[in-house]
Amino acid sequence: MTKVDKLGRKIPEFDRSAANKKGAATRKEIYGTDTHSRAGSVGGRVRTRGYFGKLKDDGQTEELKKLSQKGLEVRRSHTNQGDE
């Protein structure tokens, strides 16, 4: 059965499999076959250790201890609220 639009024009059959293959070939041609691995390696190189890792690297152990104690106090206060 041929599909037609409102004006009676024939709607062509659309092969999704062929379209996906053509798109994949175009992406490989433009960006190369290793585009995903290159993107992942960039992310791995840029990744940092965050604020706590920076403090540890800089040798600011006292600041880390203060933050750790503060976090423990907050955690204890939240867990003890349910006991009342």
N, C-alpha and C positions, 0 to 999 in steps of 0.2 A: 504494500500500500504506500503510495507516494504522499508525503505530507506537503500541504500547501498553506501559505499564510492567508491573511484576510483578503488580499488582492488577487489571490489565485496563483501566486508565483510558487514554484517548486522550492521546498526547503531542502538543501543538500544534507546527505547523511554525514554525521560527524563521528569519526573514529577516534575515540579518546586514547586508545593505546598508541596509535600512530602519532597523535599530537604530543603525548608525553615523551615518546622516544625522540621526536624532532626537537622538543624543548630541551631534553637532556643533552642531545648532541650540540645544540647551540650553546648551552652553558659550558660544556667541556671546551668548545672552541674559543669562547670568549675568556673564561677564567682559568682554564687548564683542568687537568684531571684531579689534581690534589688540592682543590680549593678549600675543602673542609679541614684537611689536616693543617694547611697553612693558617687558617683562621684560628684553629685550636692552639697552635704553637704560639701565635701572637698573644692570645689570652693568657697562656701559661707564663710567658715572659713578663707580662705587665703586672701580674698578680703580686700583691704585697701582703705583708703579715698583719696589717691593721694597726690600730693604735696600741694595743697591748704588746704586740711584737716589736713595735718601734721603741716603746719604753724599755723593753728587755734588751734590745740591741744597743740602746744608748746607755745602759747601765743604771737606769733610774729605778732601782729595786724598791726604794722606800716609797715612791709614788705608787708602784704596783701593789705593795703591801697595803697601803691606805685604801686604794680602790677595792682590793679584795676584801678587806675588813668591812668596808661600807656595803658591798654587795651581800656579804654574809649576814650583816645586821638587817638589811632590808628583807632578805629571804626568810630569816627567822621571824621577823615581825609579821610577815604575811602568813606564814604557816601557823603561828600561834594565835592569830585572830579567829580561826575557826574553832579553837579549843574553849573559848569563853562561853 
